[in-house]
Amino acid sequence: MTITGFAEFEVYFKNEYYMNVKLSVPGEHNVSNALACIALCHMYEISKEGMIRGLKKFTGANRRFEYIGKCNGAMVYDDYAHHPAEVKATSKALQKKKFNESWVVFQSHTYSRTFNLLDEFIDVLAGFDNIIISDIYAARETNTYNVREQDIVDRLVKMGKKALYIGKYEDIAEYLKQHVKANDLVLTMGAGPVVDVAYMVARA
C-alpha cells in the first residue's frame, strides 16, 4: 500500500508476471474489483497499457470514501456505508491510510435497521478512535422500535471507546473544528444527509 492507502500490486497470469497496477482508490475490495476488471479486459484483448491507465484514472464512485477536503490539517472523507458489512469494509480501507486519530460521524439509516443490527453496528464502529453519532435517519419510518442514538453511544462507551451523541450537524461540525488535529482523518458515514457535516468542516 502507498502512503495514501491506495494499493499497488503485481498481477501474475499462469504463474508468470503480467503487469504492475497502481490504484487511486483504497481498500482490498477494490483490489479484487481491479483483478476482475483485468481478467475481463484480457479476454477482450485490451492492451495492458490501456488497463493500467484506466485503473489509475478511476477515483471511485460518488460517496464511496470520497475525499472532501481538509479541516485543521486533517483529511475529510465521506462514505455512503449504512450497513455493518459496508461500514466494516470502509473501516478496513481506512486502516490502510496513514493518519493520527480517526473520527467517524455515523448516521444510522432507519430505526428498524438500527434496532435489528445494533450488535453488528457496535462491533464495526468500535474500530474507530473517536465516534460521533448523529440523529438516526428515519427515512420512511417512525420510531416504533424505541431505539435511540444514545443506545449506540452507551454500548461503545462501555467498551472503553470515545463516543458521544450530537444531534445537529452544525454542532457536530463545530465540535470537530475544535478537536480535530493535523494528520487526523475525519469520515462522515451514512446514507442520509450526514455528508453535509463533511462539507461544513472541510471549509474550516
Secondary structure, DSSP 8 states (H G I E B T S, - for coil): --TTSEEEEEEEETTEEEEEEEEEEESHHHHHHHHHHHHHHHHTT--HHHHHHHHHH----TTSSEEEEEETTEEEEEE---SHHHHHHHHHHHTTS--S-EEEEE--B-HHHHHHTHHHHHHHHTTSSEEEE---B-TT---TT---HHHHHHHHHHTT-EEEE--SHHHHHHHHHHH--TT-EEEEESSSTTHHHHHHHHT-
